[in-house]
Amino acid sequence: MRKPIIAGNWKMFKTVSEAVSFFSEVKGAAEVDGVESVICAPYTTLPALVEAAKGTSIAIGAQNLHFEDNGAFTGEISGVMLSDLGVKYVIVGHSERRAYFAETDEIVGKKVHAAFKHGLTPILCVGEKLEEREAGETKNVCKVQTEAAFQGLSAEQAAQVVIAYEPIWAIGTGKSSTSEDAEDVIAYIREVVKGLYDASVADAVRIQYGGSVKPNNVREYLSQSNIDGALVGGASLEPASYISLVEGAK
Ligand SMILES: O=C(CO)COP(=O)(O)O
């Protein structure tokens, strides 16, 4: 049985004091047996959140990392630095990073390797643009992105990757994919993983849906047999809403 995983992606929101205050409100309530709860927060808030999360079952994640351990890369943060802080997860290849920060499939692949090198679990984002969907390219885009990101991973590593299928046209737009459509694409992504490895790896990999997930639709997504969780932007920013998302994954 795959354990459901709800991950909040705060994007570029919250100061340190806002993050700490959020955490004190969700602590306890957003810790639900049988559900993994992860908060992926801005770098500046990570030390305080890791400290606040000690003794809780809520894991803290980053939203990006550089693929090198260190070097002359002004403004970047590496996996060494994140694991040293006690961060457990890292989002890799979010569509906003692919679109605004020129992340290619090759870079995303290197970042997945860097995450494993430092004991971080990658949350790998894949998903199509609106034009690609309209051209019937959704599954092909997800296949190409998934295969590139898994290149060179051992079966043991592959089984630990969390994939987030996020159709780009559904992010922050209030337009969500139907749960049936999301299930269809996610079942296909699982087949792609099976093709790269075997059925046991494909069965172990957790695949989230992301894109306008809210407390009122999270259950519907999670009721689909291949959807193992959600990666949530806007609705993860308010404590009550985040708690409802985690409860909805029970
Ligand atoms: O990009 C997302 C999560 O990574 C989705 O964002 P929204 O939930 O705000 O649509």
The ligand as a MOL file (V3000), in Angstrom:
LIG
                    3D

  0  0  0     0  0            999 V3000
M  V30 BEGIN CTAB
M  V30 COUNTS 10 9 0 0 0
M  V30 BEGIN ATOM
M  V30 1 O 1.9310 24.5490 -8.6250 0
M  V30 2 C 1.2390 23.9950 -7.8110 0
M  V30 3 C 1.8470 23.2050 -6.7440 0
M  V30 4 O 3.1850 22.9480 -7.0130 0
M  V30 5 C -0.2390 24.1160 -7.8160 0
M  V30 6 O -0.5750 25.3960 -7.4300 0
M  V30 7 P -2.1200 25.7170 -7.0670 0
M  V30 8 O -2.5460 24.6860 -6.0770 0
M  V30 9 O -2.0620 27.1030 -6.5150 0
M  V30 10 O -2.8800 25.6010 -8.3800 0
M  V30 END ATOM
M  V30 BEGIN BOND
M  V30 1 2 1 2
M  V30 2 1 2 3
M  V30 3 1 2 5
M  V30 4 1 3 4
M  V30 5 1 5 6
M  V30 6 1 6 7
M  V30 7 2 7 8
M  V30 8 1 7 9
M  V30 9 1 7 10
M  V30 END BOND
M  V30 END CTAB
M  END
